[in-house]
Amino acid sequence: MRYINLFLHLIFVIIATATAPVLADEIDDILAGETAPPGTVFEIVSGDHDLLRDVLPAVRNSIQRLRKRFPGLDIAIVTHGEEQFALTTNNRKNDPKLHSIAETLVEDEQVSLHVCGTYAAWNGISPEEFPEFVDVAAAGPAQINDYRALGYIVITLP
């Protein structure tokens, strides 16, 4: 069992570190532009409940880089996989740092944070089970399409 856990951890580390360069490349492409795009949306979707713990700090750093170059840039995060459930109010005690980062992004950095209401409902989670700073969209993919229609650049993670 110990070797299985070690193997799974190693696979997760490889996946997490493989995501970082891709994110950096996409952010660098946006930063190299002469003008700001209409907005940027980070799409996060996975089957890993703990993914946000590792991805959200990198997203926060990317947001800071984008806002330094383009101060008024509109930014959103749409999470619509298993990872979104880490943001329920009941899970705040399990990962207060994650909730703190998410709430700071919304309240202090004016980032829109959406979860998928449809996927939540399929899993027996009501919109009221998420904190007020989280917007429960009717459907995550539809929310992404709405941002695309506005001309936002979509960065999909992992």
Residue frames as a rotation matrix with the C-alpha (Angstrom) as fourth column:
MET 1
0.571 0.821 0.000 0.00
0.821 -0.571 0.000 0.00
0.000 0.000 -1.000 0.00
ARG 2
0.362 -0.521 -0.773 2.88
0.233 -0.752 0.616 2.33
-0.903 -0.403 -0.150 0.83
TYR 3
-0.692 -0.674 0.259 4.32
0.374 -0.028 0.927 1.91
-0.617 0.738 0.271 -2.67
ILE 4
-0.117 0.742 0.660 0.96
0.973 -0.046 0.225 2.59
0.197 0.669 -0.717 -4.26
ASN 5
0.764 0.393 -0.512 0.63
0.543 -0.821 0.180 5.84
-0.349 -0.415 -0.840 -2.31
LEU 6
-0.069 -0.887 -0.457 4.18
0.121 -0.462 0.878 6.82
-0.990 0.006 0.139 -3.25
PHE 7
-0.684 -0.142 0.715 3.49
0.685 0.211 0.697 6.02
-0.250 0.967 -0.047 -6.90
LEU 8
0.306 0.891 0.335 0.25
0.934 -0.349 0.075 8.03
0.184 0.290 -0.939 -6.91
HIS 9
0.636 -0.150 -0.757 1.98
0.301 -0.855 0.423 10.96
-0.711 -0.497 -0.498 -5.23
LEU 10
-0.479 -0.878 0.000 4.77
0.262 -0.142 0.954 10.85
-0.838 0.457 0.298 -7.83
ILE 11
-0.406 0.426 0.809 2.23
0.908 0.086 0.410 10.85
0.105 0.901 -0.422 -10.67
PHE 12
0.676 0.707 -0.208 0.45
0.732 -0.676 0.082 13.82
-0.082 -0.208 -0.975 -9.09
VAL 13
0.257 -0.672 -0.694 3.72
0.162 -0.678 0.717 15.76
-0.953 -0.297 -0.065 -8.74
ILE 14
-0.706 -0.511 0.490 4.56
0.525 0.086 0.847 15.10
-0.475 0.855 0.208 -12.39
ILE 15
-0.007 0.800 0.600 1.14
0.960 -0.163 0.229 16.30
0.281 0.578 -0.766 -13.49
ALA 16
0.748 0.312 -0.586 1.27
0.544 -0.793 0.274 19.38
-0.379 -0.524 -0.763 -11.26
THR 17
-0.062 -0.850 -0.523 4.72
0.096 -0.527 0.845 20.41
-0.993 0.002 0.115 -12.45
ALA 18
-0.642 -0.106 0.760 3.80
0.737 0.187 0.649 19.75
-0.211 0.977 -0.042 -16.07
THR 19
0.420 0.886 0.195 0.89
0.904 -0.428 -0.003 22.19
0.081 0.178 -0.981 -15.71
ALA 20
0.416 -0.269 -0.869 3.07
0.410 -0.797 0.443 25.03
-0.812 -0.540 -0.222 -14.41
PRO 21
-0.690 -0.718 -0.096 5.12
0.246 -0.356 0.901 25.56
-0.681 0.598 0.422 -17.61
VAL 22
-0.452 0.609 0.652 1.98
0.850 0.074 0.521 25.42
0.269 0.790 -0.551 -19.76
LEU 23
0.599 0.679 -0.425 0.34
0.785 -0.601 0.147 28.06
-0.156 -0.422 -0.893 -17.58
ALA 24
0.048 -0.678 -0.733 3.49
0.267 -0.699 0.664 30.20
-0.962 -0.228 0.148 -17.71
ASP 25
-0.803 -0.356 0.479 3.64
0.518 -0.019 0.855 29.93
-0.295 0.934 0.200 -21.52
GLU 26
-0.029 0.887 0.461 0.02
0.925 -0.151 0.348 30.99
0.378 0.437 -0.816 -21.94
ILE 27
0.666 0.211 -0.715 0.43
0.577 -0.754 0.315 33.88
-0.473 -0.623 -0.624 -19.50
ASP 28
-0.344 -0.880 -0.328 3.65
0.316 -0.437 0.842 34.97
-0.884 0.186 0.428 -21.26
ASP 29
-0.612 0.190 0.768 1.76
0.782 0.004 0.623 35.02
0.115 0.982 -0.151 -24.58
ILE 30
0.523 0.852 0.036 -0.90
0.821 -0.515 0.247 37.32
0.229 -0.099 -0.968 -23.11
LEU 31
0.512 -0.388 -0.767 1.72
0.405 -0.678 0.614 39.56
-0.758 -0.625 -0.189 -21.49
ALA 32
-0.561 -0.792 0.241 3.56
0.553 -0.141 0.821 39.88
-0.616 0.594 0.517 -24.80
GLY 33
0.084 0.689 0.720 0.52
0.983 -0.177 0.055 41.43
0.165 0.703 -0.692 -26.42
GLU 34
-0.784 -0.380 0.491 0.48
0.375 -0.920 -0.114 45.16
0.495 0.095 0.864 -27.06
THR 35
-0.385 0.733 0.561 -3.05
-0.753 -0.601 0.267 45.51
0.533 -0.320 0.783 -25.76
ALA 36
-0.750 0.191 0.633 -5.02
-0.441 0.569 -0.694 43.72
-0.493 -0.800 -0.342 -23.09
PRO 37
-0.799 0.592 -0.102 -7.55
0.328 0.573 0.751 41.12
0.503 0.567 -0.652 -24.18
PRO 38
-0.023 0.873 0.487 -11.17
-0.385 -0.457 0.802 41.77
0.923 -0.169 0.347 -23.17
GLY 39
0.451 0.127 0.884 -10.54
-0.889 0.151 0.432 39.38
-0.079 -0.980 0.181 -20.29
THR 40
-0.527 -0.610 -0.592 -9.02
-0.554 0.775 -0.305 36.11
0.645 0.167 -0.746 -19.21
VAL 41
0.558 0.690 0.462 -10.78
-0.823 0.387 0.416 33.12
0.108 -0.612 0.783 -17.71
PHE 42
-0.694 -0.718 0.051 -9.04
-0.708 0.669 -0.226 30.24
0.128 -0.193 -0.973 -15.98
GLU 43
0.477 0.817 -0.324 -10.99
-0.747 0.571 0.340 27.04
0.463 0.080 0.883 -16.56
ILE 44
-0.669 -0.641 0.376 -10.23
-0.742 0.549 -0.385 24.35
0.040 -0.536 -0.843 -13.98
VAL 45
0.544 0.837 -0.056 -11.75
-0.835 0.547 0.059 20.92
0.080 0.015 0.997 -14.41
SER 46
-0.567 -0.710 -0.418 -10.55
-0.605 0.703 -0.374 17.57
0.559 0.041 -0.828 -13.08
GLY 47
0.444 0.655 -0.611 -11.56
-0.034 0.694 0.719 14.51
0.895 -0.299 0.331 -11.15
ASP 48
-0.366 -0.716 -0.594 -9.19
0.676 0.234 -0.699 15.43
0.639 -0.657 0.399 -8.30
HIS 49
0.666 0.703 -0.251 -10.90
0.652 -0.385 0.653 16.87
0.362 -0.598 -0.715 -5.22
ASP 50
0.485 -0.554 -0.677 -7.58
0.587 -0.368 0.721 18.33
-0.648 -0.747 0.147 -3.98
LEU 51
0.060 -0.530 0.846 -6.46
0.980 -0.129 -0.151 19.96
0.189 0.838 0.512 -7.25
LEU 52
0.708 0.267 0.654 -7.41
0.264 -0.959 0.106 23.53
0.655 0.097 -0.749 -6.27
ARG 53
0.878 -0.424 -0.223 -5.04
0.177 -0.145 0.973 23.36
-0.445 -0.894 -0.052 -3.30
ASP 54
-0.037 -0.967 0.252 -2.14
0.657 0.167 0.735 23.07
-0.753 0.193 0.629 -5.74
VAL 55
-0.214 -0.010 0.977 -3.43
0.952 -0.226 0.206 25.01
0.219 0.974 0.058 -8.75
LEU 56
0.744 0.659 0.111 -5.03
0.627 -0.746 0.227 28.07
0.232 -0.099 -0.968 -7.15
PRO 57
0.463 -0.630 -0.624 -1.75
0.256 -0.579 0.774 29.57
-0.849 -0.518 -0.106 -5.81
ALA 58
-0.586 -0.672 0.452 -0.26
0.613 -0.002 0.790 29.34
-0.530 0.740 0.413 -9.33
VAL 59
0.052 0.702 0.711 -3.40
0.916 -0.317 0.246 30.93
0.398 0.638 -0.659 -10.77
ARG 60
0.818 0.227 -0.529 -3.15
0.485 -0.767 0.421 33.71
-0.310 -0.601 -0.737 -8.17
ASN 61
-0.101 -0.942 -0.321 0.47
0.315 -0.336 0.887 34.38
-0.944 -0.012 0.331 -9.22
SER 62
-0.586 -0.054 0.808 -0.57
0.809 0.020 0.588 34.46
-0.048 0.998 0.032 -12.87
ILE 63
0.513 0.837 0.188 -3.37
0.820 -0.543 0.182 36.90
0.255 0.061 -0.965 -12.06
GLN 64
0.578 -0.371 -0.727 -0.89
0.322 -0.714 0.621 39.17
-0.750 -0.593 -0.293 -10.28
ARG 65
-0.552 -0.812 0.186 1.40
0.458 -0.109 0.882 39.11
-0.697 0.573 0.432 -13.33
LEU 66
-0.289 0.531 0.796 -1.49
0.918 -0.081 0.387 39.86
0.270 0.843 -0.465 -15.68
ARG 67
0.730 0.660 -0.178 -2.79
0.681 -0.679 0.273 42.70
0.059 -0.320 -0.945 -13.53
LYS 68
0.116 -0.768 -0.630 0.67
0.400 -0.544 0.737 44.23
-0.909 -0.338 0.244 -13.22
ARG 69
-0.823 -0.438 0.363 0.85
0.466 -0.152 0.872 44.50
-0.327 0.886 0.329 -17.04
PHE 70
-0.580 0.731 0.360 -2.85
0.140 -0.345 0.928 45.20
0.802 0.589 0.097 -17.62
PRO 71
-0.994 0.034 0.106 -4.28
-0.110 -0.216 -0.970 46.75
-0.011 -0.976 0.219 -14.42
GLY 72
-0.351 0.936 0.009 -7.92
-0.860 -0.318 -0.400 46.82
-0.371 -0.148 0.917 -15.53
LEU 73
-0.691 0.027 -0.722 -7.99
-0.486 0.723 0.492 43.31
0.535 0.691 -0.486 -17.00
ASP 74
0.288 0.855 0.431 -11.18
-0.958 0.249 0.144 41.43
0.015 -0.454 0.891 -16.21
ILE 75
-0.699 -0.581 -0.417 -10.38
-0.527 0.813 -0.247 37.97
0.483 0.047 -0.874 -14.85
ALA 76
0.422 0.834 0.354 -12.57
-0.901 0.345 0.262 35.01
0.096 -0.430 0.898 -13.94
ILE 77
-0.853 -0.512 0.098 -12.09
-0.521 0.847 -0.108 31.48
-0.027 -0.143 -0.989 -12.68
VAL 78
0.351 0.921 -0.171 -14.55
-0.911 0.378 0.165 28.72
0.216 0.098 0.971 -13.58
THR 79
-0.817 -0.535 0.217 -14.10
-0.574 0.791 -0.213 25.42
-0.058 -0.298 -0.953 -11.78
HIS 80
0.163 0.975 -0.153 -16.46
-0.986 0.159 -0.042 22.67
-0.017 0.158 0.987 -12.85
GLY 81
-0.047 -0.187 -0.981 -15.04
-0.224 0.959 -0.172 19.31
0.973 0.212 -0.087 -11.88
GLU 82
0.441 0.186 -0.878 -14.59
0.648 0.611 0.455 17.35
0.621 -0.770 0.148 -8.67
GLU 83
-0.571 -0.799 -0.187 -12.17
0.734 -0.395 -0.553 20.04
0.368 -0.453 0.812 -7.40
GLN 84
-0.360 0.471 0.805 -15.01
-0.158 -0.882 0.445 22.57
0.919 0.034 0.392 -7.03
PHE 85
0.597 0.695 -0.401 -16.26
0.229 0.332 0.915 20.75
0.769 -0.638 0.039 -3.93
ALA 86
-0.283 -0.758 -0.588 -13.17
0.909 -0.015 -0.417 21.84
0.307 -0.653 0.693 -1.99
LEU 87
-0.858 -0.055 0.511 -14.85
0.038 -0.998 -0.044 25.26
0.512 -0.018 0.859 -1.99
THR 88
0.200 0.966 -0.161 -17.99
0.345 0.084 0.935 24.23
0.917 -0.243 -0.316 -0.09
THR 89
0.296 0.000 0.955 -18.52
-0.706 -0.674 0.219 25.89
0.644 -0.739 -0.199 3.25
ASN 90
0.967 0.112 0.228 -18.22
-0.239 0.706 0.666 22.52
-0.087 -0.699 0.710 5.00
ASN 91
0.627 -0.777 0.050 -14.74
0.736 0.571 -0.363 22.05
0.254 0.264 0.930 3.51
ARG 92
0.620 -0.388 0.682 -13.47
-0.269 -0.922 -0.279 25.42
0.737 -0.011 -0.676 4.75
LYS 93
0.717 -0.327 0.616 -12.18
-0.638 0.051 0.769 23.81
-0.283 -0.944 -0.172 7.95
ASN 94
0.755 -0.428 0.497 -10.33
0.462 0.885 0.060 21.15
-0.465 0.185 0.866 5.90
ASP 95
-0.155 -0.810 0.565 -8.42
0.986 -0.162 0.038 23.73
0.061 0.563 0.824 3.87
PRO 96
0.570 0.428 -0.701 -8.67
0.571 -0.820 -0.036 27.24
-0.591 -0.380 -0.712 5.32
LYS 97
-0.393 -0.791 -0.468 -5.70
0.083 -0.538 0.839 28.42
-0.916 0.291 0.277 3.22
LEU 98
-0.757 0.187 0.626 -7.47
0.653 0.219 0.725 27.49
-0.002 0.958 -0.288 -0.03
HIS 99
0.297 0.955 0.008 -10.62
0.950 -0.297 0.097 29.32
0.095 -0.021 -0.995 1.08
SER 100
0.320 -0.262 -0.910 -8.57
0.370 -0.850 0.375 32.33
-0.872 -0.457 -0.175 2.11
ILE 101
-0.778 -0.629 -0.003 -6.87
0.201 -0.252 0.947 32.52
-0.596 0.736 0.322 -1.29
ALA 102
-0.502 0.662 0.557 -10.20
0.826 0.178 0.534 32.13
0.255 0.728 -0.636 -3.10
GLU 103
0.501 0.748 -0.436 -11.96
0.847 -0.527 0.068 34.73
-0.179 -0.404 -0.897 -0.98
THR 104
-0.028 -0.609 -0.793 -9.07
0.230 -0.776 0.587 37.19
-0.973 -0.166 0.162 -1.35
LEU 105
-0.860 -0.269 0.434 -9.13
0.454 -0.014 0.891 36.79
-0.234 0.963 0.135 -5.12
VAL 106
-0.104 0.920 0.377 -12.83
0.903 -0.072 0.424 37.61
0.417 0.384 -0.824 -5.18
GLU 107
0.666 0.499 -0.555 -13.02
0.726 -0.602 0.331 40.30
-0.169 -0.623 -0.763 -2.52
ASP 108
0.330 -0.632 -0.701 -9.69
0.139 -0.702 0.699 42.10
-0.934 -0.328 -0.144 -2.93
GLU 109
-0.702 -0.712 -0.001 -8.66
0.042 -0.043 0.998 41.35
-0.711 0.701 0.060 -6.52
GLN 110
0.025 0.843 -0.537 -12.13
-0.701 -0.368 -0.611 41.53
-0.713 0.391 0.582 -8.14
VAL 111
-0.882 -0.248 -0.402 -11.83
-0.453 0.681 0.575 38.09
0.131 0.689 -0.712 -9.75
SER 112
0.216 0.976 0.020 -15.13
-0.972 0.214 0.095 36.35
0.089 -0.040 0.995 -10.53
LEU 113
-0.864 -0.474 0.170 -15.13
-0.498 0.856 -0.143 32.80
-0.078 -0.208 -0.975 -9.16
HIS 114
0.156 0.950 -0.272 -17.72
-0.979 0.185 0.087 30.38
0.133 0.253 0.958 -10.53
VAL 115
-0.795 -0.220 0.565 -18.53
-0.283 0.959 -0.025 26.74
-0.536 -0.179 -0.825 -9.80
CYS 116
-0.766 0.488 -0.419 -20.86
-0.331 0.260 0.907 24.50
0.551 0.833 -0.037 -11.80
GLY 117
-0.366 0.732 0.575 -24.34
-0.883 -0.078 -0.464 24.28
-0.295 -0.677 0.674 -10.31
THR 118
0.516 0.567 -0.642 -25.30
-0.765 0.642 -0.048 21.38
0.385 0.516 0.765 -12.56
TYR 119
-0.120 -0.648 -0.752 -22.36
-0.081 0.762 -0.643 19.22
0.989 -0.016 -0.144 -11.49
ALA 120
-0.858 -0.137 0.495 -22.94
-0.476 -0.152 -0.866 20.20
0.194 -0.979 0.065 -7.88
ALA 121
0.053 0.973 0.227 -26.60
-0.986 0.087 -0.144 19.15
-0.159 -0.216 0.963 -8.11
TRP 122
0.422 0.043 -0.906 -25.62
-0.474 0.862 -0.180 15.82
0.773 0.505 0.384 -9.66
ASN 123
-0.445 -0.699 -0.559 -23.52
0.216 0.522 -0.825 15.28
0.869 -0.488 -0.082 -6.54
GLY 124
0.277 0.713 -0.644 -26.21
0.817 0.179 0.549 16.34
0.507 -0.678 -0.533 -4.08
ILE 125
-0.561 -0.523 -0.641 -24.64
0.759 -0.634 -0.147 19.75
-0.329 -0.570 0.753 -3.33
SER 126
0.548 0.815 0.190 -26.95
0.835 -0.519 -0.184 22.76
-0.052 0.259 -0.964 -3.29
PRO 127
0.183 -0.463 0.867 -25.87
0.409 -0.766 -0.496 26.32
0.894 0.445 0.049 -4.17
GLU 128
0.765 0.204 0.611 -26.32
-0.398 -0.596 0.697 27.30
0.507 -0.776 -0.375 -0.52
GLU 129
0.885 -0.458 -0.086 -23.50
0.401 0.655 0.641 24.94
-0.237 -0.601 0.763 0.45
PHE 130
-0.021 -0.885 0.464 -20.95
0.883 -0.234 -0.406 27.26
0.468 0.402 0.787 -1.16
PRO 131
-0.317 -0.138 -0.938 -19.80
0.717 -0.683 -0.142 30.47
-0.621 -0.718 0.316 0.58
GLU 132
0.616 0.692 -0.376 -21.20
0.346 -0.667 -0.660 33.79
-0.708 0.277 -0.650 -0.59
PHE 133
0.067 -0.663 -0.746 -18.02
-0.564 -0.642 0.520 34.76
-0.823 0.386 -0.416 -2.44
VAL 134
-0.867 -0.307 0.393 -18.49
0.088 0.682 0.726 31.80
-0.491 0.664 -0.565 -4.83
ASP 135
-0.187 0.799 -0.572 -20.92
-0.922 -0.343 -0.178 32.26
-0.338 0.494 0.801 -7.72
VAL 136
-0.458 0.149 0.876 -22.80
0.156 0.984 -0.086 29.08
-0.875 0.097 -0.474 -8.51
ALA 137
-0.610 0.176 -0.772 -23.29
-0.764 -0.389 0.514 29.23
-0.210 0.904 0.372 -12.26
ALA 138
0.519 0.852 0.064 -26.06
-0.778 0.502 -0.377 27.20
-0.353 0.146 0.924 -13.85
ALA 139
0.902 -0.299 0.311 -23.44
0.381 0.890 -0.251 25.24
-0.202 0.345 0.917 -15.82
GLY 140
0.222 -0.922 -0.318 -19.65
0.105 -0.302 0.948 25.62
-0.969 -0.244 0.030 -15.90
PRO 141
-0.478 -0.438 0.761 -19.26
0.766 0.215 0.605 24.92
-0.429 0.873 0.233 -19.64
ALA 142
0.415 0.694 0.589 -21.98
0.860 -0.511 -0.003 27.47
0.299 0.508 -0.808 -20.46
GLN 143
0.828 -0.183 -0.529 -20.23
0.184 -0.804 0.566 30.03
-0.529 -0.566 -0.632 -18.25
ILE 144
-0.249 -0.962 0.107 -16.99
0.344 0.015 0.939 29.41
-0.905 0.271 0.327 -20.18
ASN 145
-0.286 0.205 0.936 -18.86
0.958 0.050 0.282 29.83
0.011 0.977 -0.211 -23.48
ASP 146
0.812 0.580 -0.064 -20.30
0.583 -0.809 0.071 33.13
-0.011 -0.095 -0.995 -22.25
TYR 147
0.432 -0.744 -0.510 -16.78
-0.006 -0.568 0.823 34.38
-0.902 -0.352 -0.250 -21.53
ARG 148
-0.476 -0.583 0.658 -15.57
0.636 0.289 0.716 33.15
-0.608 0.759 0.233 -24.94
ALA 149
0.246 0.678 0.693 -18.40
0.958 -0.279 -0.067 35.08
0.148 0.680 -0.718 -26.59
LEU 150
0.940 0.057 -0.336 -17.09
0.167 -0.937 0.308 38.21
-0.297 -0.345 -0.890 -24.87
GLY 151
0.715 -0.699 -0.006 -13.65
-0.223 -0.219 -0.950 37.59
0.663 0.680 -0.313 -26.37
TYR 152
0.608 -0.495 0.621 -11.96
-0.721 -0.015 0.693 36.33
-0.334 -0.869 -0.365 -23.22
ILE 153
-0.154 -0.717 -0.680 -8.87
-0.682 0.575 -0.452 34.18
0.715 0.394 -0.577 -23.53
VAL 154
0.842 0.472 0.262 -9.57
-0.526 0.605 0.598 30.81
0.124 -0.641 0.757 -21.91
ILE 155
-0.353 -0.931 -0.095 -6.73
-0.783 0.350 -0.515 29.06
0.512 -0.108 -0.852 -20.12
THR 156
0.703 0.671 -0.235 -7.72
-0.489 0.696 0.526 25.47
0.516 -0.255 0.818 -19.30
LEU 157
-0.473 -0.813 0.339 -6.07
-0.814 0.256 -0.521 23.68
0.337 -0.523 -0.783 -16.37
PRO 158
0.196 -0.974 0.109 -4.71
-0.218 0.065 0.974 21.17
-0.956 -0.215 -0.200 -15.75
